[in-house]
Amino acid sequence: MITSRGIAARLSAVPAPVQGALYMIAAAFGFSLMNMFIRIAAAELHPFTIAFFRNLFALAFILPWLARTGLSGLRTQRLGTHLLRGLFGITAMLCWFSSVVLLPLGEAVALNFTVPLFATAGAALFLGEVVGIRRWAATFVGFLGVLIVLRPGFAEVTPVMALPIIASVFMAASVLLVKSLSRTEHPATIVLILNMILTPLSLGPALLYWQWPSWPVLAALVALGLFATFAQLALTQAFSKAEASVIIPFDYARLPFIAVMAYFAFGEIPSAWTWPGAAVIASAAIYIARREAKVARVRAASGAAGESPKAQL
């Protein structure tokens, strides 16, 4: 019988960069489910109101962890960084929730894939991470896959299409702050403090369009909070295992996830370019994982001598 402890033991034997990739894929799946419930709740509620309930229920799901750890779970010497991440997060969230409601899901997710470009550049410029030519090349190949998906839609650009791009800028900034925080903070602490900041921040915009949800929509909002918490925890774990520029390309897994979900839930049929583009994206992500695993093995073999692996990502 496979237990959670057994799974954890097996996972601990996997190289840290691969663990980071697996956590990022899990986060991508959780965020895809979250987007589905945003669309369901949008049948009654404004995106700003949905954002508030998302934060409220996500906070409710993470509070039991605080009850077990006590106030020590809130201890941090980097409150300013948490607050800055909260400001970036609420801006990204309001833009993103609006784009999920106003655009086809596949198109919104594809446009949001500019996050890796912003974050990879930011990781190199602000976090001092070494981003080799092969990793840069694989990241741009993944972005070319996104362009393949969006190619038929570029003939007409609407103001609404700017929403996921704006969200991407602030998401990338938030991603880099998570990576920085994960060096000193517990993953659950990062998620807990974030939701404690986001809940009051999102209440103000929600009150402008306030409407009480029906019971079915309330159930969807609870599920939204659950999967948001799961995805955030997986995301934070991913950043604690590997460099941001390594694992961020695995966020591309959201595209095939959301394409399948949107088809079965809303009858949205991906364009003919979606699957070729998704194949390019997946190939780039898989290449990065294989290269990083190889580098990890070389580092382990030459670590005693202090040598650097010749293969650069």
One Martini backbone bead per residue (centre of mass of N, CA, C, O) as a GRO file, in nm:
protein
  313
    1MET     BB    1   0.095   0.037   0.024
    2ILE     BB    2   0.055   0.372  -0.053
    3THR     BB    3   0.193   0.641   0.111
    4SER     BB    4   0.276   0.958   0.192
    5ARG     BB    5   0.549   0.872   0.313
    6GLY     BB    6   0.641   0.704   0.070
    7ILE     BB    7   0.631   0.929  -0.136
    8ALA     BB    8   0.830   1.115   0.008
    9ALA     BB    9   1.069   0.918   0.001
   10ARG     BB   10   1.086   0.894  -0.306
   11LEU     BB   11   1.116   1.199  -0.368
   12SER     BB   12   1.388   1.243  -0.205
   13ALA     BB   13   1.555   1.068  -0.430
   14VAL     BB   14   1.515   1.299  -0.607
   15PRO     BB   15   1.623   1.541  -0.770
   16ALA     BB   16   1.560   1.863  -0.698
   17PRO     BB   17   1.486   1.970  -0.987
   18VAL     BB   18   1.267   1.750  -1.032
   19GLN     BB   19   1.094   1.824  -0.795
   20GLY     BB   20   1.033   2.109  -0.894
   21ALA     BB   21   0.887   2.017  -1.153
   22LEU     BB   22   0.661   1.852  -1.014
   23TYR     BB   23   0.546   2.085  -0.847
   24MET     BB   24   0.480   2.266  -1.092
   25ILE     BB   25   0.277   2.076  -1.225
   26ALA     BB   26   0.085   2.068  -0.985
   27ALA     BB   27   0.030   2.372  -0.990
   28ALA     BB   28  -0.087   2.383  -1.277
   29PHE     BB   29  -0.329   2.204  -1.211
   30GLY     BB   30  -0.448   2.379  -0.985
   31PHE     BB   31  -0.481   2.642  -1.154
   32SER     BB   32  -0.673   2.521  -1.362
   33LEU     BB   33  -0.901   2.460  -1.166
   34MET     BB   34  -0.934   2.747  -1.066
   35ASN     BB   35  -1.022   2.866  -1.343
   36MET     BB   36  -1.281   2.704  -1.365
   37PHE     BB   37  -1.418   2.829  -1.105
   38ILE     BB   38  -1.420   3.115  -1.201
   39ARG     BB   39  -1.612   3.071  -1.440
   40ILE     BB   40  -1.848   2.962  -1.274
   41ALA     BB   41  -1.878   3.213  -1.079
   42ALA     BB   42  -1.925   3.429  -1.319
   43ALA     BB   43  -2.236   3.383  -1.352
   44GLU     BB   44  -2.273   3.593  -1.083
   45LEU     BB   45  -1.985   3.722  -1.046
   46HIS     BB   46  -1.745   3.930  -0.999
   47PRO     BB   47  -1.409   3.908  -1.014
   48PHE     BB   48  -1.355   4.065  -0.745
   49THR     BB   49  -1.533   3.884  -0.568
   50ILE     BB   50  -1.388   3.620  -0.629
   51ALA     BB   51  -1.115   3.704  -0.512
   52PHE     BB   52  -1.205   3.726  -0.221
   53PHE     BB   53  -1.306   3.432  -0.182
   54ARG     BB   54  -1.044   3.299  -0.250
   55ASN     BB   55  -0.887   3.419  -0.006
   56LEU     BB   56  -1.072   3.333   0.225
   57PHE     BB   57  -1.062   3.018   0.174
   58ALA     BB   58  -0.759   2.987   0.168
   59LEU     BB   59  -0.721   3.078   0.459
   60ALA     BB   60  -0.897   2.855   0.587
   61PHE     BB   61  -0.709   2.613   0.485
   62ILE     BB   62  -0.436   2.723   0.640
   63LEU     BB   63  -0.506   2.758   0.950
   64PRO     BB   64  -0.459   2.470   1.069
   65TRP     BB   65  -0.153   2.498   1.060
   66LEU     BB   66  -0.142   2.726   1.273
   67ALA     BB   67  -0.272   2.560   1.505
   68ARG     BB   68  -0.024   2.361   1.521
   69THR     BB   69   0.221   2.584   1.542
   70GLY     BB   70   0.137   2.857   1.593
   71LEU     BB   71   0.285   3.172   1.594
   72SER     BB   72   0.547   3.064   1.459
   73GLY     BB   73   0.417   3.062   1.163
   74LEU     BB   74   0.456   3.404   1.159
   75ARG     BB   75   0.748   3.420   1.158
   76THR     BB   76   0.932   3.719   1.051
   77GLN     BB   77   1.198   3.927   0.881
   78ARG     BB   78   1.009   3.985   0.592
   79LEU     BB   79   0.752   4.174   0.573
   80GLY     BB   80   0.808   4.359   0.332
   81THR     BB   81   0.813   4.132   0.120
   82HIS     BB   82   0.526   4.034   0.170
   83LEU     BB   83   0.383   4.301   0.104
   84LEU     BB   84   0.487   4.327  -0.184
   85ARG     BB   85   0.365   4.062  -0.282
   86GLY     BB   86   0.072   4.143  -0.224
   87LEU     BB   87   0.058   4.379  -0.426
   88PHE     BB   88   0.128   4.214  -0.674
   89GLY     BB   89  -0.091   3.995  -0.636
   90ILE     BB   90  -0.353   4.170  -0.655
   91THR     BB   91  -0.300   4.282  -0.935
   92ALA     BB   92  -0.279   4.012  -1.082
   93MET     BB   93  -0.553   3.893  -0.994
   94LEU     BB   94  -0.751   4.103  -1.114
   95CYS     BB   95  -0.652   4.070  -1.405
   96TRP     BB   96  -0.683   3.761  -1.431
   97PHE     BB   97  -0.983   3.720  -1.358
   98SER     BB   98  -1.084   3.900  -1.588
   99SER     BB   99  -0.960   3.733  -1.825
  100VAL     BB  100  -1.107   3.463  -1.768
  101VAL     BB  101  -1.393   3.590  -1.823
  102LEU     BB  102  -1.335   3.754  -2.114
  103LEU     BB  103  -1.173   3.504  -2.211
  104PRO     BB  104  -1.060   3.247  -2.339
  105LEU     BB  105  -0.889   3.022  -2.167
  106GLY     BB  106  -0.661   2.952  -2.367
  107GLU     BB  107  -0.585   3.247  -2.435
  108ALA     BB  108  -0.519   3.348  -2.152
  109VAL     BB  109  -0.297   3.141  -2.086
  110ALA     BB  110  -0.110   3.199  -2.326
  111LEU     BB  111  -0.060   3.501  -2.258
  112ASN     BB  112   0.056   3.428  -1.966
  113PHE     BB  113   0.338   3.302  -2.087
  114THR     BB  114   0.521   3.563  -2.027
  115VAL     BB  115   0.634   3.505  -1.745
  116PRO     BB  116   0.905   3.352  -1.803
  117LEU     BB  117   1.047   3.591  -1.933
  118PHE     BB  118   1.038   3.787  -1.697
  119ALA     BB  119   1.154   3.586  -1.477
  120THR     BB  120   1.420   3.503  -1.606
  121ALA     BB  121   1.535   3.786  -1.624
  122GLY     BB  122   1.500   3.848  -1.320
  123ALA     BB  123   1.679   3.617  -1.209
  124ALA     BB  124   1.940   3.729  -1.343
  125LEU     BB  125   1.925   4.036  -1.237
  126PHE     BB  126   1.819   3.992  -0.910
  127LEU     BB  127   1.924   3.682  -0.815
  128GLY     BB  128   2.192   3.570  -0.965
  129GLU     BB  129   2.132   3.369  -1.178
  130VAL     BB  130   2.240   3.110  -1.383
  131VAL     BB  131   2.185   3.155  -1.738
  132GLY     BB  132   2.210   2.964  -1.987
  133ILE     BB  133   2.178   2.920  -2.323
  134ARG     BB  134   1.994   2.667  -2.312
  135ARG     BB  135   1.776   2.782  -2.126
  136TRP     BB  136   1.706   3.022  -2.296
  137ALA     BB  137   1.629   2.863  -2.549
  138ALA     BB  138   1.404   2.689  -2.421
  139THR     BB  139   1.225   2.926  -2.331
  140PHE     BB  140   1.183   3.043  -2.621
  141VAL     BB  141   1.059   2.792  -2.741
  142GLY     BB  142   0.815   2.792  -2.558
  143PHE     BB  143   0.715   3.070  -2.661
  144LEU     BB  144   0.676   2.977  -2.954
  145GLY     BB  145   0.446   2.788  -2.884
  146VAL     BB  146   0.254   3.014  -2.806
  147LEU     BB  147   0.255   3.151  -3.086
  148ILE     BB  148   0.126   2.917  -3.232
  149VAL     BB  149  -0.143   2.933  -3.082
  150LEU     BB  150  -0.191   3.262  -3.145
  151ARG     BB  151  -0.161   3.332  -3.450
  152PRO     BB  152  -0.466   3.370  -3.546
  153GLY     BB  153  -0.520   3.613  -3.317
  154PHE     BB  154  -0.324   3.862  -3.411
  155ALA     BB  155  -0.514   4.024  -3.609
  156GLU     BB  156  -0.674   4.087  -3.327
  157VAL     BB  157  -0.637   4.348  -3.092
  158THR     BB  158  -0.743   4.382  -2.762
  159PRO     BB  159  -0.760   4.527  -2.456
  160VAL     BB  160  -0.817   4.260  -2.301
  161MET     BB  161  -0.540   4.121  -2.386
  162ALA     BB  162  -0.371   4.289  -2.167
  163LEU     BB  163  -0.436   4.158  -1.894
  164PRO     BB  164  -0.243   3.901  -1.893
  165ILE     BB  165   0.013   4.074  -1.929
  166ILE     BB  166  -0.005   4.238  -1.672
  167ALA     BB  167  -0.020   3.993  -1.488
  168SER     BB  168   0.261   3.880  -1.568
  169VAL     BB  169   0.439   4.097  -1.447
  170PHE     BB  170   0.337   4.055  -1.147
  171MET     BB  171   0.390   3.752  -1.134
  172ALA     BB  172   0.694   3.763  -1.177
  173ALA     BB  173   0.754   3.931  -0.927
  174SER     BB  174   0.628   3.728  -0.728
  175VAL     BB  175   0.808   3.487  -0.799
  176LEU     BB  176   1.076   3.615  -0.705
  177LEU     BB  177   0.985   3.652  -0.409
  178VAL     BB  178   0.938   3.356  -0.349
  179LYS     BB  179   1.225   3.265  -0.398
  180SER     BB  180   1.347   3.442  -0.177
  181LEU     BB  181   1.170   3.339   0.064
  182SER     BB  182   1.242   3.024   0.038
  183ARG     BB  183   1.530   3.056   0.180
  184THR     BB  184   1.380   3.133   0.489
  185GLU     BB  185   1.091   3.016   0.447
  186HIS     BB  186   0.812   2.858   0.496
  187PRO     BB  187   0.577   2.765   0.277
  188ALA     BB  188   0.326   2.808   0.465
  189THR     BB  189   0.402   3.095   0.553
  190ILE     BB  190   0.385   3.228   0.278
  191VAL     BB  191   0.085   3.158   0.222
  192LEU     BB  192  -0.044   3.274   0.477
  193ILE     BB  193   0.050   3.569   0.455
  194LEU     BB  194  -0.065   3.623   0.182
  195ASN     BB  195  -0.371   3.574   0.260
  196MET     BB  196  -0.372   3.791   0.487
  197ILE     BB  197  -0.327   4.020   0.276
  198LEU     BB  198  -0.537   3.965   0.040
  199THR     BB  199  -0.811   3.974   0.179
  200PRO     BB  200  -0.829   4.282   0.249
  201LEU     BB  201  -0.742   4.391  -0.031
  202SER     BB  202  -0.999   4.252  -0.187
  203LEU     BB  203  -1.249   4.382  -0.047
  204GLY     BB  204  -1.273   4.659  -0.170
  205PRO     BB  205  -1.329   4.581  -0.472
  206ALA     BB  206  -1.573   4.391  -0.404
  207LEU     BB  207  -1.774   4.612  -0.290
  208LEU     BB  208  -1.833   4.746  -0.571
  209TYR     BB  209  -1.968   4.430  -0.661
  210TRP     BB  210  -2.164   4.319  -0.461
  211GLN     BB  211  -2.259   3.962  -0.419
  212TRP     BB  212  -2.435   3.703  -0.324
  213PRO     BB  213  -2.404   3.376  -0.333
  214SER     BB  214  -2.497   3.092  -0.418
  215TRP     BB  215  -2.466   2.772  -0.326
  216PRO     BB  216  -2.321   2.661  -0.579
  217VAL     BB  217  -2.113   2.894  -0.594
  218LEU     BB  218  -1.999   2.856  -0.312
  219ALA     BB  219  -1.881   2.579  -0.372
  220ALA     BB  220  -1.690   2.683  -0.594
  221LEU     BB  221  -1.530   2.875  -0.402
  222VAL     BB  222  -1.420   2.659  -0.218
  223ALA     BB  223  -1.267   2.509  -0.441
  224LEU     BB  224  -1.095   2.747  -0.521
  225GLY     BB  225  -0.946   2.771  -0.247
  226LEU     BB  226  -0.828   2.486  -0.242
  227PHE     BB  227  -0.663   2.496  -0.515
  228ALA     BB  228  -0.504   2.749  -0.446
  229THR     BB  229  -0.353   2.630  -0.205
  230PHE     BB  230  -0.225   2.391  -0.345
  231ALA     BB  231  -0.073   2.555  -0.564
  232GLN     BB  232   0.092   2.739  -0.373
  233LEU     BB  233   0.244   2.512  -0.226
  234ALA     BB  234   0.371   2.386  -0.478
  235LEU     BB  235   0.515   2.641  -0.574
  236THR     BB  236   0.692   2.686  -0.323
  237GLN     BB  237   0.832   2.413  -0.334
  238ALA     BB  238   0.960   2.450  -0.611
  239PHE     BB  239   1.141   2.702  -0.525
  240SER     BB  240   1.296   2.527  -0.296
  241LYS     BB  241   1.441   2.318  -0.521
  242ALA     BB  242   1.481   2.548  -0.750
  243GLU     BB  243   1.537   2.745  -0.990
  244ALA     BB  244   1.333   2.960  -1.142
  245SER     BB  245   1.445   2.922  -1.443
  246VAL     BB  246   1.383   2.609  -1.439
  247ILE     BB  247   1.060   2.579  -1.346
  248ILE     BB  248   0.882   2.782  -1.504
  249PRO     BB  249   0.835   2.624  -1.779
  250PHE     BB  250   0.622   2.420  -1.638
  251ASP     BB  251   0.375   2.614  -1.664
  252TYR     BB  252   0.292   2.513  -1.954
  253ALA     BB  253   0.094   2.284  -1.854
  254ARG     BB  254  -0.167   2.458  -1.848
  255LEU     BB  255  -0.258   2.434  -2.140
  256PRO     BB  256  -0.349   2.136  -2.164
  257PHE     BB  257  -0.523   2.136  -1.915
  258ILE     BB  258  -0.726   2.367  -2.001
  259ALA     BB  259  -0.816   2.248  -2.270
  260VAL     BB  260  -0.957   1.999  -2.154
  261MET     BB  261  -1.143   2.133  -1.946
  262ALA     BB  262  -1.291   2.333  -2.138
  263TYR     BB  263  -1.417   2.120  -2.317
  264PHE     BB  264  -1.586   1.959  -2.096
  265ALA     BB  265  -1.725   2.217  -1.953
  266PHE     BB  266  -1.769   2.440  -2.228
  267GLY     BB  267  -1.692   2.354  -2.533
  268GLU     BB  268  -1.402   2.437  -2.588
  269ILE     BB  269  -1.222   2.456  -2.889
  270PRO     BB  270  -0.934   2.420  -2.997
  271SER     BB  271  -0.722   2.510  -3.203
  272ALA     BB  272  -0.507   2.389  -3.446
  273TRP     BB  273  -0.253   2.522  -3.276
  274THR     BB  274  -0.247   2.407  -2.986
  275TRP     BB  275  -0.101   2.124  -3.002
  276PRO     BB  276   0.165   2.202  -3.137
  277GLY     BB  277   0.236   2.411  -2.922
  278ALA     BB  278   0.230   2.216  -2.679
  279ALA     BB  279   0.459   2.034  -2.784
  280VAL     BB  280   0.680   2.248  -2.776
  281ILE     BB  281   0.656   2.316  -2.479
  282ALA     BB  282   0.706   2.032  -2.363
  283SER     BB  283   0.984   1.989  -2.493
  284ALA     BB  284   1.126   2.219  -2.347
  285ALA     BB  285   1.071   2.119  -2.057
  286ILE     BB  286   1.205   1.841  -2.082
  287TYR     BB  287   1.485   1.941  -2.154
  288ILE     BB  288   1.539   2.097  -1.895
  289ALA     BB  289   1.516   1.856  -1.702
  290ARG     BB  290   1.747   1.685  -1.824
  291ARG     BB  291   1.973   1.893  -1.793
  292GLU     BB  292   1.947   1.941  -1.486
  293ALA     BB  293   1.994   1.647  -1.398
  294LYS     BB  294   2.278   1.627  -1.519
  295VAL     BB  295   2.406   1.857  -1.360
  296ALA     BB  296   2.348   1.738  -1.079
  297ARG     BB  297   2.531   1.487  -1.117
  298VAL     BB  298   2.793   1.641  -1.173
  299ARG     BB  299   2.800   1.799  -0.908
  300ALA     BB  300   2.804   1.553  -0.720
  301ALA     BB  301   3.076   1.434  -0.840
  302SER     BB  302   3.242   1.738  -0.811
  303GLY     BB  303   3.196   1.875  -0.526
  304ALA     BB  304   3.459   1.810  -0.364
  305ALA     BB  305   3.635   1.989  -0.582
  306GLY     BB  306   3.464   2.247  -0.681
  307GLU     BB  307   3.330   2.194  -0.947
  308SER     BB  308   3.205   2.278  -1.261
  309PRO     BB  309   2.987   2.221  -1.488
  310LYS     BB  310   2.997   2.226  -1.831
  311ALA     BB  311   2.700   2.207  -1.838
  312GLN     BB  312   2.476   2.444  -1.959
  313LEU     BB  313   2.153   2.600  -1.938
   0.00000   0.00000   0.00000
